[in-house]
Amino acid sequence: MSATSPADAHGHRSVLAAQAVAYLVTERDGTYVDATFGRGGHARLILQALGPVGRLLAFDRDPAAVAAAAGITDPRFHIEHTAFSRLETTLAAQGIDRVHGVLLDVGVSSPQIDEAARGFSWRGDGPLDMRMDTTRGETAAQWLARASIDELTQVIRDYGEERFAASIAKALVARREAGRPVASTGDLAAVVAGAITRKSRADGAQHPATRTFQAVRIHVNQELEELALALEQAARRLRTGGRLVVISFHSLEDRIVKRFIDAHAHPGRPLPAERGLPLRAADLPAPRLTSLARVRADEEEVAANPRARSAVMRVAERTDAPWPEATR
């Protein structure tokens, strides 16, 4: 496979596609999950790698992604309109107990960003929606219309890693109290830009609203909570030797993935603050995962697909150690 994936009809390229599939598919006739179908770039390559009795179950909570999946008529493929945090429930409904691999390509997709009507980006003016699943839940505009200064500050600071979070939160509430709540991406971008003085902008190449848009999107979609739930369920449903492959695009996501893999690759290992007398390896629980790889896009892929620059792919393999059952 080439280092870069072909672009789809919308010009979208799946990041680290060849590398992800090479790590994921260990048995051609196995059962696999693409938990983030998007526009199907990874899914199509997985199907190419599978044998005649292989099986691929895909998830996506975006109705547009599910509609795009209608173009795949391969009988080995099936898609469900659902969040990946419902992985175990969905597998059970399909009569699947264990799988050979799970792929998660987390975060927002290029088609979502590029469509102004979805409200994910400041680049084009559109309604301030930001929901990945447009059939349910509160829009970004609705949340911004009711959130307190403290809540806004916390979300923008923690999810956007924005040092001017308090100033932005105050500006948003002041505009709302003046009878002009933000309702479009242009509104939000303008308020954020006005709240950050030009002298204070540390990164002149980045739009001042970039971090705030990221933070609001993560909050509206509960992305980090969804990721934590999906990782646990995916690993629990892997068979021995099955692979977990996760591609993330910013440090908040990658930190969750790294800590999850480390915790199960080294169960019982005390944190630095808890370390006392040294423990013998025989005293520790058996590892449930083995960390296999951390992969970044090469120069060729980044040149063809600039979005790949921030991508980090982590790969882990399930051992034969028992996995704790879900708490009820």
N, C-alpha and C positions, 0 to 999 in steps of 0.2 A: 504494500500500500504506500501511496505517496505520503509525504509529511503533512500535506494540506488536503483538506476535504474539498470536493467540488462545491461551487455555490449552487444554491437551489434557485427556484424561479424568482424568488424575491431578492436574490443577491446575498443571501445569508450563508455563512460558512460555519459549520460546527467546529468548535475549538478542540484541538488535541484529539481529533476523531480517530485517526488510525492508531495512535498510541493507546487510546482508551479501549478500543475493541481488541487490540492485541493482548492487553492485560486481562480483559474481561472474559473472553471466550476461551475456555480451557478444554471444553468438550463440545464437539460440533453438534451432537445430538442432545445437548442439555437444554434446560429451561432457564431463561434469562428475563430480567426486568430492566426496561428503560424507564426510570421513574420520572423523567423530564423529557417528554417527546419533542416539544418545541415545534420545529418544522421537519423533523424526522431525519436529520443528517446522520446522527449516531445510529438510529434504528435501522436505516437502510444498510449501513455497513455491517451491523450485527447480523442482519438477515443474510447478507452475502457470505458471512463467515460460518453460518450454521449449516448443518446437514439436513437431509430430507425430513427427519423427525424432530429436529430442533424446534424450539418454541420461544416466542418473544411476546411478553406482555408489557404494554406501555401504559403510562399514566400521564395525564396533564390536567391541570385545573382550568386552563384557558380554553374556552369554547372554540376560539379560532384555531388553536393547535389541534383539537379533536377533529374539527372540520377538515383540516389539511391532511389528517391521517386517512381520510376516506380514499385518498389516492393510492394507498397501499392495499393491493388486493391479494397479497400473499396469504395463503391459508394458515401459515405458521404464525401469523401476526394477529394480535388483538389489542385494542386500546380501550381504556376506561377514562371517563371524565371524572376525575377525582384528584384530591391532593395526595402527595406521597406520604403524608402523615397517616394515611389510611391503608398503608401497604399490607399489613397483616390481614385486615378485614377483607381487602380486595382479593388477595391471594386465596383466602379461605373460600370466598364466593366462587372462585374459579376452580376449586378443587385442588389447589396446589399447596403442598405442605412445605417443601424445601426447594430451593432454586440453586443454580450453579453460579449465578452472578447477578449483581445489582449495580446499575450505573445511575449516578446522580450528577447532573450538570446544573448546578444551582444558580439562583439569581435571576435577573431579568434577561430576556432574549432580545436579540437585535431587532426582529420584527416588531416586538412590543415597543421598543424605544423609538423605532422609526415612524410608527403610526401616531400622528399627533392626537388623534381622537382618544387614544388610550391614556394620555396624560402622564406618561412616565418621564418625559424629558422637557427641559427648558428650550430645546432647539426649535420647536414649532409650537405655536400657540394652539391650545385645545382645552377641552374640559378637564378639570382636575379630578380625574378618576383614580388611576393607579392600581385598581384591583386586577390581580391576575385572573381571578374568576369573576367575570362581569355579571354573573347571574345571581350573586349573593354578596352580602356584607356591606359595610360602610365605605363610601368613597373617601378619598383624601380630602375633598372639599367639605364633606360632612363632618369629618373628624376635626379639621382645622376650625370649623365654625363653632365648636363647643369646647375644645381642649383649653385647659388653664395654662397660664404662663409657666408654672412649675412643670406640668406634664410636657408641654412643648419643649422647654429647655432640656429636660432629661432625654427625650427622644432624639432631638437634634444633636445633643452632645454625645450620647452613648452610641447611637446608630450611625451618625454622620461623622463622628469624631471632629466636630466643628467647634473651634475655640470661641467663636462669637455666638454660641447658641443662645445665651441669655438675651443679647441684643436683638437677635432675630425673633425670638419668642415675644418679646415686648412689642416689637414693630407689628407683628401679626395680630396681636390682641388689640393694639391701638387702632389699627385699621378696621378691625371688626367692630370695636366700640364706636367708631365713627360712622358706622352704618354701611361700610364697604368691605364685607368679608371677601377673602380671595376666592375666586370661583374658576379661574383658568390657570394654566401653566405660566402664561405671561404675567398674570397678577402675582403669582408666588415668586417668580424670578425677579420681578421688579422690587417687591418688598424686601427680599433678601439682599439684593444688590444695594438698596438704599440703606440697609441697616449695617452694612460693612463698609466703612470708609475706605476710600481708595488707598490711603497710606497703609492701611492695616492688612491689605491683601498680600499674603505671603507668596501665593502662586499666581503670577500674572497670566500663565497659560491656561489656567482652569477657570471656568465660569464661576463666579462667586456663589451661585445657587447649587452647584453640583452636589455638595455634601448634604445640603438640606433636602434636596430631592431624593437622594439615596435614603436618608433617615426616615422620611415620611413614607416612602414606598415600603421599606422594611417593616415599619410599624403597622401600616394598613394591612399588609399581607401576613403579618406574624411570621416572617421568613426564618428567623433564627430559632424560634420555638418549633416550627415545622421541621427544620433541618435536624434538630436534636431528636425529635420523635422518630423521624425517618431513619436516621442512622441506627438507632437501637433496634427498630423493627427489622430493618434490612439484615443486620448482622445476625439477629436471632433466627431468621428464616434461611440463612445460607446453610448448605450442606457442608460437610467436611471438605476442605479444599476449594470451596466456593470463594469468589472474589467480590470485594466491595471496591468500586472505583468512584471517586468523588472529584469533580472539577469545581473549583470555587474561584471567585473573581475579586474578593477583597478580604482584608485581614480578619474581619469579624467572622466570616464564614470559615475561612481556613483554620482559624484558631480553634473553633468548635470541632472541626474534623480531626485536627492534629491531636487535641486532648482526648477525644473519644478513642482514637486508635491507640494512643499511648496507654490510656487507662486499661484497655483490654489486652494489650500486648504485655503489660507489666502489672497485672492485678495484685493488689496488696502492697505495692511499693509505696512507702511513705513519702509524703511531700517533704521538701527540704526543711520546713519549719517543724515537722514532726519527727525528724530523724534523731534517734538516740543510739542505742547499741546496734551494730550491724546485724542484718538478718541474713541467714543462710538461704541460698536459692531453694533448698528443699523445704523451707518453712513457708514459702510463698505459694499462692494458688497457681495452678497451671494457666498459662496464657491462653486466651480464647481467640486472639487474632495475632497474626504475624504481619508486621509492617514490611511491605515489599518495595515500595518506590515512592519517590516524590519527583514529579516531572514538570518541567517548564517548557513552553513553546520555544523552538529554535528560531534563529534569525530569519530563515526562509518563511516560516509560518507567520511570524509577526509582520513581515513585509507584505504578505498576501492578505493578512487579516489582523489589523492593528489591535482589535479587541483581545487577541490572544496574549498581548503583552503582560496583562495582569493575572492571567490564569495560572492556577496551581492545581495539579492533579496528584492526589494521594491514593495509593493502592494498598489494600490489606487482604489477607487470606484467612479464612476461618480454620481454626484448628479442630481437633476432635474433643477438646475440653467442653464440658456442658455449659450451656448458656443459661443465666438466670431467667426464669419465667417472668412474664410481665406481671407487675403488681396490679391487683384488682382494686 
